């Protein structure tokens, strides 16, 4: 495992020689030799003998050979910083148990017997095995040493320092998972973060889908990683065929899945395995954030904790997918449904607010020709259509100023016309110019007291590019736009989640509205949804062309003067850094509580739209942290709006933070460079 609590788990199935434990041990050892980089390696139920030995399980010859095979596996793993879990039958007093042996570099650390034995249809386990009830001996002699035995065992990792403090293994066997309350549920409530299931589940039509749902669902309910290893087709096929299905899930999401019999691929009868890196720190954060975890039920019994050895190691690779755009739906069969769901949540939120307004109330919106106002406009139009109201009740106001370009102004006017809303254009340049004079402000050092507006515009065009910083010049224009909108009536907001996180808004200007359907939509998702609407809802024609042009326009508040050619010089991402990075940071910092060092580590494995130099990534992360802390005061008083995804910064919902909190601890990593 590494310093960020990431544990590499392998789930393996072997070529089984039914009734030949020595051969099976050789297969297990062969897999271990090829999975040296893994921290935990899981094998199937009764893998050292074969699950299908039937009445041979009564034979001392088989049972003794199974123990010898276990010794061979222990010897192969001696001194290794790795945990291995194998299945075998063990006689304990008058009973025979179906057991999982947990092995680390020092030997067998514990034995977990199976609790729930299937004895229906094709299964007859109670013919041979005794179900574990918690009354078994707490310890047995195995391989010449006393070994913990029982259903009350958990295995916390030792030797990995702080990184391993929350890495705790819980073990259950096959049928245990299929119960209404699996043992793994109690193990998770007692602290287990990685749940392991040794299984021998035969294949029948449709069974694999249900099995997958069980594994993924249990990982989600337990807020844990769940690894499942199934016996393969080299088990006896006298009556059944076993599929060799291996799965690794984490917190309700599949990380890795093996091939299996019946998946349409050529059948693999040899040993194979899957690997995935599970993030235990993420699981711990999720459990701490979920106030209902461990309540109202607790573990059914006290658990004994048996330490297992696992060291720290740094790996150049990461065996888990790190999405570069975690807020954006992935391409695939569910893409359309996900996009429709996002729009419907936004529409449903705005619709409830609109229907509480007096009949015939006009909705007002600032339409700039940028991404955010375009998405809000699409949502508002869908809302009026849902409510059976005339689109003309939506009044779009475009308010060009000193930084507005012909492209954005044209796009704004054209889009409103295409969508059939009422629209108006008010040039705010004159009002802003008068405000500067009344305030006694000289924008960029230009004394405007004895100029007219035309002369002032001409002076702005002569400004050198390096002298284009004037916050008052920007804020006056932004507040004038909000003043004009709110003077009309009910205002639909347009600001997005990324801007909220960074405080990229003018207080009591674009920061404010009566309702904001975009408040939990980050910038990368805004762009994606606008393009999605262009390509799926307006597949051809001028609306699609306008939406595409908007999506391709440089992101800018257009509050600073343009170039002499009327081009945008104020590119937001030139000031803040790429929004693609900011949204990546936002997701991992807020959704999963990742410290900055871990965010930087994960960013190395994300496939961004283009390669970013490490220095730029670090600089942008510093900007994100600094602004996120400094701009909380704006988030403390934002308008109502719907939560759409897993991250929200609403002060009434997900995010409560002091406006005067100190970011020093979060920036310490940067000081160490």
LUMGU-245192 format. One line per field, with one value per residue (C-alpha): residue in one letter; residue number from 1; y, x, z. Coordinates in Angstrom, 1 decimal. Each point is the difference from the previous one (the first is absolute). Layout:
residuo = A/...;
num = NUM/...;
py = Y/...;
px = X/...;
pz = Z/...;
//
This chain:
residuo = X/X/X/X/X/X/X/X/X/X/X/X/X/X/X/X/X/X/X/X/X/X/X/X/X/X/X/X/X/X/X/X/X/X/X/X/X/X/X/X/X/X/X/X/X/X/X/X/X/X/X/X/X/X/X/X/X/X/X/X/X/X/X/X/X/X/X/X/X/X/X/X/X/X/X/X/X/X/X/X/X/X/X/X/X/X/X/X/X/X/X/X/X/X/X/X/X/X/X/X/X/X/X/X/X/X/X/X/X/X/X/X/X/X/X/X/X/X/X/X/X/X/X/X/X/X/X/X/X/X/X/X/X/X/X/X/X/X/X/X/X/X/X/X/X/X/X/X/X/X/X/X/X/X/X/X/X/X/X/X/X/X/X/X/X/X/X/X/X/X/X/X/X/X/X/X/X/X/X/X/X/X/X/X/X/X/X/X/X/X/X/X/X/X/X/X/X/X/X/X/X/X/X/X/X/X/X/X/X/X/X/X/X/X/X/X/X/X/X/X/X/X/X/X/X/X/X/X/X/X/X/X/X/X/X/X/X/X/X/X/X/X/X/X/X/X/X/X/X/X/X/X/X/X/X/X/X/X/X/X/X/X/X/X/X/X/X/X/X/X/X/X/X/X/X/X/X/X/X/X/X/X/X/X/X/X/X/X/X/X/X/X/X/X/X/X/X/X/X/X/X/X/X/X/X/X/X/X/X/X/X/X/X/X/X/X/X/X/X/X/X/X/X/X/X/X/X/X/X/X/X/X/X/X/X/X/X/X/X/X/X/X/X/X/X/X/X/X/X/X/X/X/X/X/X/X/X/X/X/X/X/X/X/X/X/X/X/X/X/X/X/X/X/X/X/X/X/X/X/X/X/X/X/X/X/X/X/X/X/X/X/X/X/X/X/X/X/X/X/X/X/X/X/X/X/X/X/X/X/X/X/X/X/X/X/X/X/X/X/X/X/X/X/X/X/X/X/X/X/X/X/X/X/X/X/X/X/X/X/X/X/X/X/X/X/X/X/X/X/X/X/X/X/X/X/X/X/X/X/X/X/X/X/X/X/X/X/X/X/X/X/X/X/X/X/X/X/X/X/X/X/X/X/X/X/X/X/X/X/X/X/X/X/X/X/X/X/X/X/X/X/X/X/X/X/X/X/X/X/X/X/X/X/X/X/X/X/X/X/X/X/X/X/X/X/X/X/X/X/X/X/X/X/X/X/X/X/X/X/X/X/X/X/X/X/X/X/X/X/X/X/X/X/X/X/X/X/X/X/X/X/X/X/X/X/X/X/X/X/X/X/X/X/X/X/X/X/X/X/X/X/X/X/X/X/X/X/X/X/X/X/X/X/X/X/X/X/X/X/X/X/X/X/X/X/X/X/X/X/X/X/X/X/X/X/X/X/X/X/X/X/X/X/X/X/X/X/X/X/X/X/X/X/X/X/X/X/X/X/X/X/X/X/X/X/X/X/X/X/X/X/X/X/X/X/X/X/X/X/X/X/X/X/X/X/X/X/X/X/X/X/X/X;
num = 1/2/3/4/5/6/7/8/9/10/11/12/13/14/15/16/17/18/19/20/21/22/23/24/25/26/27/28/29/30/31/32/33/34/35/36/37/38/39/40/41/42/43/44/45/46/47/48/49/50/51/52/53/54/55/56/57/58/59/60/61/62/63/64/65/66/67/68/69/70/71/72/73/74/75/76/77/78/79/80/81/82/83/84/85/86/87/88/89/90/91/92/93/94/95/96/97/98/99/100/101/102/103/104/105/106/107/108/109/110/111/112/113/114/115/116/117/118/119/120/121/122/123/124/125/126/127/128/129/130/131/132/133/134/135/136/137/138/139/140/141/142/143/144/145/146/147/148/149/150/151/152/153/154/155/156/157/158/159/160/161/162/163/164/165/166/167/168/169/170/171/172/173/174/175/176/177/178/179/180/181/182/183/184/185/186/187/188/189/190/191/192/193/194/195/196/197/198/199/200/201/202/203/204/205/206/207/208/209/210/211/212/213/214/215/216/217/218/219/220/221/222/223/224/225/226/227/228/229/230/231/232/233/234/235/236/237/238/239/240/241/242/243/244/245/246/247/248/249/250/251/252/253/254/255/256/257/258/259/260/261/262/263/264/265/266/267/268/269/270/271/272/273/274/275/276/277/278/279/280/281/282/283/284/285/286/287/288/289/290/291/292/293/294/295/296/297/298/299/300/301/302/303/304/305/306/307/308/309/310/311/312/313/314/315/316/317/318/319/320/321/322/323/324/325/326/327/328/329/330/331/332/333/334/335/336/337/338/339/340/341/342/343/344/345/346/347/348/349/350/351/352/353/354/355/356/357/358/359/360/361/362/363/364/365/366/367/368/369/370/371/372/373/374/375/376/377/378/379/380/381/382/383/384/385/386/387/388/389/390/391/392/393/394/395/396/397/398/399/400/401/402/403/404/405/406/407/408/409/410/411/412/413/414/415/416/417/418/419/420/421/422/423/424/425/426/427/428/429/430/431/432/433/434/435/436/437/438/439/440/441/442/443/444/445/446/447/448/449/450/451/452/453/454/455/456/457/458/459/460/461/462/463/464/465/466/467/468/469/470/471/472/473/474/475/476/477/478/479/480/481/482/483/484/485/486/487/488/489/490/491/492/493/494/495/496/497/498/499/500/501/502/503/504/505/506/507/508/509/510/511/512/513/514/515/516/517/518/519/520/521/522/523/524/525/526/527/528/529/530/531/532/533/534/535/536/537/538/539/540/541/542/543/544/545/546/547/548/549/550/551/552/553/554/555/556/557/558/559/560/561/562/563/564/565/566/567/568/569/570/571/572/573/574/575/576/577/578/579/580/581/582/583/584/585/586/587/588/589/590/591/592/593/594/595/596/597/598/599/600/601/602/603/604/605/606/607/608/609/610/611/612/613/614/615/616/617/618/619/620/621/622/623/624/625/626/627/628/629/630/631/632/633/634/635/636/637/638/639/640/641/642/643/644/645/646/647/648/649/650/651/652/653/654/655/656/657/658/659/660/661/662/663/664/665/666/667/668/669/670/671/672/673;
py = 0.0/3.6/3.0/1.1/-3.1/-1.7/-3.8/-2.2/-3.0/-3.0/-2.4/-3.3/-3.3/-3.0/-3.1/-2.5/-3.6/-1.4/-2.0/0.8/2.7/-0.1/0.9/2.8/1.4/0.2/1.9/2.4/0.5/0.6/2.8/1.5/0.1/2.0/2.4/1.1/3.6/-0.7/0.6/-2.4/-3.1/-1.8/-3.6/-2.0/-2.0/-3.4/0.7/-2.2/-3.1/1.0/0.9/-3.1/-2.7/-1.1/-3.1/0.1/2.8/-2.7/-1.6/0.7/-0.3/3.0/2.0/-0.6/0.8/3.3/1.0/-1.0/2.2/2.8/-0.3/0.2/3.3/1.3/-0.8/1.7/3.1/0.1/3.4/1.6/3.3/-1.5/-1.5/-3.2/-1.6/-3.6/-2.5/-3.5/-2.5/-0.4/-2.5/1.5/-2.4/-2.0/2.4/0.9/3.7/1.8/2.5/3.0/0.3/3.5/-0.1/2.7/-0.1/-1.6/-2.8/-0.8/2.9/-1.3/-2.4/1.1/-2.8/0.3/0.9/-0.6/-3.3/-0.4/-3.2/0.5/-0.9/-0.9/0.8/-2.6/1.6/-1.1/-3.6/0.7/3.2/1.5/3.6/2.3/1.6/1.8/-3.0/-1.4/-0.1/3.4/-1.5/-3.2/-1.5/0.3/-0.6/-0.2/3.3/1.2/1.8/2.2/-1.7/1.4/2.2/3.0/0.7/3.2/0.6/3.5/0.8/0.6/1.4/2.6/3.0/2.6/-1.1/-3.4/1.0/-0.5/-3.0/-2.8/-3.3/-1.9/-3.4/-1.9/-3.0/-0.4/-0.5/2.4/2.9/-1.3/0.4/2.9/1.2/-1.3/-0.4/2.7/2.6/-0.6/-0.1/3.4/1.5/-1.2/1.8/-2.3/2.0/-2.9/-2.9/-3.3/-2.8/-3.4/-1.6/-2.9/1.2/-2.1/1.6/-0.1/2.3/3.5/-0.8/2.1/3.2/-0.6/-1.0/3.2/2.1/-1.7/0.8/3.6/0.6/-1.4/2.2/3.0/-0.9/-0.7/3.0/-2.5/-1.7/-3.5/-2.6/-3.2/-3.1/-2.8/-3.6/-0.6/-2.6/-2.4/-1.0/-3.2/0.3/-3.2/2.1/3.7/2.4/2.7/3.2/1.4/3.4/2.5/3.4/3.0/2.8/3.1/2.0/-1.0/0.2/-2.8/0.4/-3.3/-3.0/-3.2/-2.1/-3.0/-2.9/1.3/3.5/-0.8/-0.2/-3.2/-1.9/0.3/-3.1/1.0/2.3/3.7/3.1/3.6/2.9/3.3/2.7/0.7/3.4/-0.7/3.7/0.8/-2.6/1.4/3.5/-1.3/-1.8/3.0/2.2/-2.3/0.6/-3.0/-2.5/-2.3/1.3/-1.4/-3.4/-1.1/-3.1/-3.2/-1.0/1.4/-0.7/-1.1/1.9/-2.1/2.2/-0.9/1.4/2.2/2.6/3.2/0.1/2.6/-1.2/1.8/-1.1/0.2/-2.8/2.0/2.4/3.7/2.0/3.3/1.5/-1.7/2.1/-0.9/-3.1/-2.6/-1.1/-3.1/-1.4/2.1/3.3/1.2/-1.0/1.8/3.3/-0.1/-0.6/3.0/2.3/-1.4/0.7/3.6/0.4/-1.5/2.3/3.1/-1.1/-0.2/3.5/1.4/-1.5/1.8/3.4/2.0/-1.1/1.6/1.0/0.7/-1.7/2.1/-1.3/1.5/-1.6/0.7/-2.5/-2.0/-3.6/0.6/2.2/-2.3/-3.0/2.0/1.2/-3.5/-1.1/2.9/-0.7/-3.7/1.2/2.2/-2.8/-2.4/2.4/0.7/3.6/2.4/0.2/3.8/0.1/-0.5/3.4/-0.2/3.1/0.3/2.9/0.7/2.0/1.0/-3.6/-1.5/-1.4/-0.2/-3.8/-0.3/2.8/-1.6/-3.5/1.3/1.8/-2.9/-2.6/1.9/0.3/-3.7/-1.0/2.3/2.0/3.8/1.9/3.5/1.6/2.7/1.4/0.7/1.9/3.4/-0.8/-1.4/3.0/2.3/-2.1/0.3/3.8/0.1/-2.2/2.1/-3.1/0.1/-3.4/-1.2/3.5/1.6/3.3/-0.2/3.2/2.2/-2.8/-1.1/-3.6/-0.3/1.5/-2.4/-3.0/1.1/0.4/-3.6/-1.3/1.5/-1.7/-2.3/-3.6/-0.1/3.0/-1.6/-0.5/2.0/-1.8/3.0/0.3/-3.7/0.2/3.0/-1.7/-3.2/1.7/2.2/-3.2/-1.4/3.3/0.1/-3.6/0.2/3.3/-2.0/-2.8/-3.7/-0.8/-3.5/-0.4/-1.4/-0.4/-3.5/-2.2/0.6/3.8/-0.4/-2.1/2.6/3.0/1.1/2.4/3.5/0.1/1.0/0.0/-3.1/-1.6/0.7/-1.0/-1.3/-3.6/-1.6/-3.4/-0.1/0.2/-3.6/-0.4/0.4/1.7/-3.2/-1.4/3.3/-0.2/-3.7/0.6/2.9/-2.1/-3.0/2.2/1.2/-3.5/-1.8/2.5/2.2/-2.4/2.5/3.6/3.4/-0.8/-2.8/2.3/2.7/-2.4/-1.5/3.5/0.8/-3.2/0.9/3.6/1.0/0.0/3.7/2.3/2.6/2.8/1.3/1.8/-1.9/0.2/2.6/-2.8/-0.6/-3.3/-1.4/0.8/-1.0/-3.8/-1.4/-3.1/2.2/1.5/-3.0/-3.0/-2.6/-0.7/-3.6/0.0/2.0/-2.4/-2.9/1.6/0.9/-3.5/-1.7/2.6/0.3/-3.3/-2.2/2.3/-0.6/2.0/2.1/-2.5/-2.8/2.2/0.6/-3.7/-0.9/2.7/-1.9/-2.8/2.1/0.2/3.7/1.6/1.0/-0.6/2.5/0.7/-0.9/3.6/1.2/-2.7/1.0/3.7/-0.5/-2.1/2.8/2.4/-2.3/-0.4/3.7/1.2/-2.7/1.1/3.7/0.0/-1.9/3.3/0.0/-3.5/0.7/2.0/-1.5/-0.4/-3.1/-2.7/-3.8/-2.4/-2.1/-2.1/-1.3/3.4/3.1/3.1/1.2/1.5/-1.4/-3.5/-1.7/2.6/2.0/1.8/3.1/2.9/0.8/-3.5/-0.2/-1.9/-0.4/-3.8/-0.6/2.0/-1.5/-2.5/2.9/1.5/-3.2/0.3;
px = 0.0/1.1/0.1/-3.5/-1.8/-0.2/0.1/0.5/-2.4/0.1/-2.9/1.2/-1.4/2.2/0.1/-1.4/1.1/-3.0/1.3/3.7/1.0/3.6/-0.7/-2.4/2.6/2.4/-2.6/-0.5/3.7/0.3/-2.6/1.8/3.3/-1.8/-1.8/3.0/-1.1/-3.3/-0.8/-2.9/-0.5/-3.3/-0.7/-3.3/-1.9/1.7/2.5/2.7/-2.2/-2.6/-3.5/-1.5/1.7/-3.3/0.4/3.7/-0.1/-0.5/3.3/2.9/2.4/-1.6/-0.2/3.6/1.1/-1.9/2.0/3.2/-1.0/-0.7/3.5/1.4/-1.9/1.2/3.6/-0.3/-1.3/2.4/1.7/-2.2/-1.8/-3.3/-3.2/-1.3/-3.4/-0.7/-2.8/0.3/-1.9/1.1/-1.1/-0.4/-1.1/-3.0/-0.8/1.2/0.1/0.2/2.7/1.9/3.7/1.4/3.8/2.6/3.8/0.2/-2.5/-3.7/-1.4/-3.6/-2.6/-3.6/-2.6/-3.0/-3.2/-2.8/0.1/-2.3/-2.0/-2.5/-0.4/3.5/1.8/0.5/2.7/-1.6/0.6/3.7/0.5/-1.2/-1.2/1.9/-2.1/2.5/0.2/3.2/3.3/1.6/3.4/1.2/3.4/1.1/3.4/1.5/-1.3/-3.2/-2.1/-3.1/-3.2/-3.5/-2.6/1.0/3.3/1.1/3.5/1.4/3.1/3.2/3.3/-1.2/-0.1/-2.8/-0.8/-1.2/-1.9/-3.4/0.9/-2.0/-0.9/-3.2/-0.6/-3.2/-0.5/-2.4/-3.5/0.6/-0.4/-3.4/-1.7/-2.2/2.6/3.4/2.8/1.9/-2.6/1.0/3.6/-0.3/-1.9/2.9/2.5/0.9/0.7/1.1/-2.4/1.1/-2.3/1.4/-2.7/-1.0/-3.0/-1.2/-1.1/-3.6/-1.8/-0.2/1.6/3.2/-2.0/-1.6/3.4/1.5/-2.9/0.6/3.7/-0.4/-3.0/1.8/3.0/-2.3/-2.1/3.1/2.0/2.8/2.1/-1.3/2.0/-1.6/1.8/-1.9/1.0/0.5/-0.9/2.8/-2.1/-1.9/-2.8/-1.8/-3.1/1.0/2.3/1.8/0.7/3.2/-1.7/2.3/-1.2/1.4/-2.4/0.4/-2.8/-2.6/2.2/1.7/3.7/0.9/-1.8/1.5/-1.2/-2.2/-1.7/-2.9/1.3/0.4/3.8/2.0/0.0/3.1/0.8/3.3/0.7/-0.7/-0.7/-1.0/1.6/-1.2/1.2/-2.6/0.1/-0.5/0.5/-3.0/-2.1/0.9/-1.0/-3.3/-0.8/0.8/-2.1/-3.0/-1.6/-2.2/2.9/0.0/-3.5/-2.3/1.5/3.5/2.1/-1.8/2.9/3.3/2.8/3.5/2.6/2.9/2.8/1.4/3.2/0.0/2.7/0.0/1.1/0.0/-1.2/0.4/-3.4/-3.6/-2.4/-3.2/-1.6/0.5/-2.4/1.4/-3.6/-1.6/-3.2/-0.6/-2.0/2.1/-0.8/-2.0/-3.5/-1.1/1.2/-3.3/-1.8/2.6/-0.2/-3.8/0.1/2.2/-2.3/-3.1/1.3/0.8/-3.4/-1.9/1.7/-0.7/-3.6/-1.0/1.3/-1.7/-3.4/0.0/0.3/-3.1/-1.5/1.6/3.2/2.8/3.3/3.1/3.4/3.3/1.1/3.6/0.7/2.1/-0.3/-1.7/-2.8/-0.6/-0.5/-2.3/-2.0/-0.4/-1.2/-2.4/-1.5/-0.5/-1.6/-2.6/-0.7/-0.6/-2.4/-1.8/1.0/0.8/3.7/-0.4/-0.4/3.8/1.6/3.7/2.0/3.4/2.0/3.2/2.7/3.6/1.2/-2.8/1.0/-2.2/0.1/-1.5/-2.5/-1.1/-0.2/-2.1/-2.5/-0.2/-0.5/-2.9/-1.6/0.4/-1.5/-3.0/0.5/-0.5/3.2/1.5/3.4/1.2/3.5/1.4/3.0/-1.6/-1.3/3.4/1.8/-2.3/0.5/3.8/-0.4/-2.4/2.3/3.0/1.7/2.6/0.0/3.5/1.2/-2.1/-1.5/-3.6/-1.3/0.6/-0.6/-3.1/-0.8/1.5/3.3/0.0/-0.6/2.9/2.3/-0.8/1.0/3.4/0.7/3.0/-0.9/2.0/-2.0/-3.5/-0.6/-2.8/-2.4/-2.3/-0.3/-1.1/-2.3/-1.9/-1.0/-0.9/-2.2/-1.7/-1.0/-1.5/-1.7/-1.7/-1.1/-1.3/-1.8/-2.1/-1.2/0.7/3.6/1.2/3.7/2.7/3.1/1.5/1.6/3.6/-0.5/-1.6/3.0/2.5/-2.0/0.2/-2.9/-0.7/-1.6/-3.7/0.3/0.1/0.4/-3.7/-3.4/-3.4/0.7/3.0/-0.5/3.7/1.3/1.3/1.1/3.8/1.5/1.1/-3.5/-1.5/2.0/-0.8/-3.8/0.0/1.7/-2.2/-3.1/1.4/0.7/-3.1/-2.8/0.8/1.7/0.0/-0.7/0.9/-0.6/2.6/2.5/-0.5/0.3/3.2/1.5/-0.8/1.7/3.1/0.2/2.8/-1.4/0.0/-2.0/0.6/0.4/3.4/0.5/0.4/2.9/0.0/-1.4/-2.9/1.4/-0.2/3.2/-1.5/0.2/-1.1/2.2/3.0/-0.6/-1.2/1.5/-2.0/-3.5/0.6/2.6/-2.1/-3.0/2.3/1.3/-3.5/-1.3/2.9/0.2/-3.7/-1.5/2.8/1.9/3.4/2.9/1.9/2.9/-2.5/-1.7/3.3/0.7/-3.3/0.4/3.0/-2.3/-2.9/-0.2/-0.7/-0.9/3.7/3.1/0.6/3.5/0.3/0.9/-3.3/-2.0/1.6/-0.5/-3.6/-0.5/1.5/-2.4/-3.0/0.8/0.7/-3.1/-2.2/0.8/0.0/-3.3/-2.2/-1.8/-1.6/-1.2/-1.5/-2.8/-0.7/-3.5/-2.1/0.6/-0.1/2.7/0.6/3.1/2.0/1.7/-1.9/1.3/-3.4/0.4/-3.5/0.9/3.3/2.7/0.3/3.3/1.2/0.6/3.2/1.5/3.8/1.4/3.5/-0.2/-1.3/2.9/2.8/0.8/0.9/2.3/2.1/1.0;
pz = 0.0/-0.5/2.3/-1.1/1.3/-3.5/0.3/-3.0/0.1/-2.3/-0.4/-1.6/-1.1/-0.7/-2.2/2.5/0.3/1.9/3.0/-0.6/2.6/-1.0/-3.6/1.2/2.3/-3.0/-1.9/2.9/0.4/-3.8/0.2/3.0/-2.0/-2.6/2.3/2.1/-0.2/1.7/3.7/0.3/-2.2/0.4/-1.3/-0.3/2.6/0.8/-2.7/1.6/-0.5/-2.5/1.0/-1.7/2.0/1.5/2.3/-0.5/2.6/2.6/-0.9/2.3/-2.9/-1.7/3.2/0.9/-3.6/0.2/3.1/-1.7/-3.0/2.4/1.4/-3.6/-0.5/3.3/-0.8/-3.4/1.7/2.9/0.3/-2.6/0.7/-1.2/1.3/-1.6/0.6/-1.1/0.6/1.5/2.1/3.6/2.6/3.4/2.7/-1.2/-2.8/-3.4/-1.0/-3.4/0.9/-1.3/1.1/0.3/-0.6/0.3/-0.2/3.4/-0.6/0.5/2.1/0.3/-1.2/-0.8/-0.4/-2.2/1.8/-2.4/-1.9/-3.1/0.1/-2.7/-3.7/-1.3/3.4/2.7/2.2/3.3/-1.0/0.6/1.9/3.3/0.0/2.2/2.8/2.2/2.4/-1.6/1.7/0.0/-0.9/-1.6/-0.6/-3.6/-1.6/3.5/1.4/1.7/-2.6/0.6/-1.3/-0.2/-1.6/2.2/-1.7/-1.7/-1.3/0.4/-1.9/2.0/-1.1/-2.4/2.3/-0.2/-3.6/1.2/3.1/-1.7/-2.1/1.7/-1.7/0.5/-1.5/-0.9/-2.2/-3.0/1.3/2.8/-2.5/-1.2/3.4/0.9/2.5/-1.1/2.6/-2.0/1.1/3.7/-0.9/-1.8/3.0/2.2/-2.2/-2.9/-3.2/-2.3/-0.2/-1.5/-1.3/-1.0/-2.1/-2.2/-1.8/-3.0/-3.2/-1.0/-2.5/1.4/3.3/-0.7/-0.2/3.4/1.5/-1.3/1.5/3.3/0.0/-1.1/2.2/3.1/-0.6/-0.2/3.1/2.0/-1.4/-0.5/-2.7/-0.8/-1.8/-1.2/-1.3/-1.7/-0.9/-3.7/-2.6/1.0/3.0/-0.4/-2.6/1.0/0.7/-0.1/-1.8/1.9/-1.8/1.5/0.6/1.9/1.0/1.9/1.0/2.1/1.6/-2.5/-3.1/-1.9/-0.2/-1.8/-1.4/-1.4/-2.9/0.8/-1.6/-2.0/-0.8/-3.7/0.1/-0.5/3.3/2.0/2.0/1.5/3.0/-0.4/2.1/0.1/1.9/1.2/2.4/2.7/1.7/3.8/0.9/-2.3/1.7/3.5/-1.2/-1.3/3.2/2.1/-2.2/0.2/3.4/-0.3/-0.3/3.0/1.1/1.3/-0.2/1.0/-0.3/1.1/2.2/1.1/-2.5/0.7/-1.9/-1.3/-1.5/-3.4/-1.4/-3.1/-0.9/-1.9/-3.6/-2.8/-3.4/-3.3/-1.2/1.4/-0.7/0.2/-2.4/0.9/-2.1/-1.2/-0.1/3.0/-0.3/-3.6/-1.0/-1.7/-3.5/0.0/-0.1/3.0/-1.4/-1.2/3.2/2.1/-2.0/0.0/3.8/0.6/-2.1/1.7/3.5/-1.0/-1.7/2.9/2.5/-2.1/-0.8/3.7/0.6/-3.1/0.8/3.3/-1.8/-0.9/-3.3/-3.0/1.9/-2.5/0.7/-0.7/-0.9/-1.0/-3.2/-0.9/-2.7/2.4/1.2/3.4/-1.2/-3.0/2.3/2.3/-3.1/-1.2/3.4/0.3/-3.4/0.9/3.3/-1.8/-2.4/2.9/1.6/-3.2/0.1/-2.9/-0.6/-0.4/3.8/0.1/-0.7/-0.9/0.4/-1.6/1.3/-2.0/1.7/-0.6/-0.3/-2.0/-3.4/-3.1/0.1/3.5/-0.6/-3.3/1.6/2.9/-2.3/-2.5/2.7/1.6/-3.4/-0.8/3.3/-0.4/3.2/0.3/0.0/0.4/-0.4/2.3/-0.5/3.6/-1.2/0.5/3.5/1.0/-1.3/2.0/3.1/-0.3/-0.2/3.0/2.0/-0.9/-1.3/-2.7/-1.8/-0.7/0.9/-2.7/1.3/-1.4/1.5/-3.1/-2.6/-1.8/-0.4/-3.5/1.1/3.0/-2.3/-2.2/3.0/1.1/-3.3/0.4/3.3/0.0/0.7/3.2/1.4/0.1/3.7/1.6/2.3/0.4/-3.8/0.0/3.0/-1.1/-3.2/1.7/2.6/-2.7/-1.8/3.2/0.8/-3.4/0.3/3.5/-0.7/-2.4/2.3/0.6/-1.1/-0.9/0.9/-2.3/2.2/0.1/2.8/-1.2/0.2/3.5/1.2/-1.3/0.9/-3.7/0.2/1.2/3.4/-0.3/-3.8/-2.1/3.5/0.6/-1.4/1.2/-1.0/-1.7/-1.8/-0.8/3.6/0.2/-3.6/-0.4/-3.1/-1.7/0.3/-1.2/-3.2/-0.5/0.5/-2.5/-2.6/0.9/-0.6/-3.3/-1.3/1.3/0.4/-2.9/-2.4/-2.9/-0.7/1.4/3.7/-0.2/-1.7/2.6/3.0/-1.6/-0.4/3.6/1.2/-2.0/1.2/2.4/3.6/1.2/2.1/-2.7/2.5/-1.1/-3.3/-3.2/-2.4/-2.8/-2.2/2.4/1.3/3.5/2.0/3.4/-0.1/3.4/-0.3/-0.6/3.4/2.0/-1.8/-2.0/1.2/-0.8/2.8/2.4/-0.4/0.6/3.2/1.1/-0.4/1.9/2.7/0.8/-1.0/1.4/2.4/-1.8/1.4/-2.6/-0.3/-0.9/-2.5/-1.7/0.1/-1.6/-2.7/-1.3/-1.2/-1.4/-3.8/-0.3/-3.4/-0.3/1.9/2.8/1.3/3.7/0.8/-1.5/1.9/3.3/-0.7/-0.8/3.1/2.1/-1.7/0.7/3.7/0.6/-1.8/1.5/3.5/-0.7/-1.8/2.4/1.0/-3.4/0.3/3.4/-1.6/-3.4/-1.5/0.2/-2.6/-0.4/0.8/-3.1/0.6/3.0/0.6/1.1/1.8/1.2/3.5/0.8/-1.1/-0.6/0.9/3.2/0.4/1.9/-2.3/1.9/0.0/-0.5/-3.0/1.4/0.8/-3.6/-1.5/2.1/-2.8/-2.3/2.6/0.1/-3.7;
//
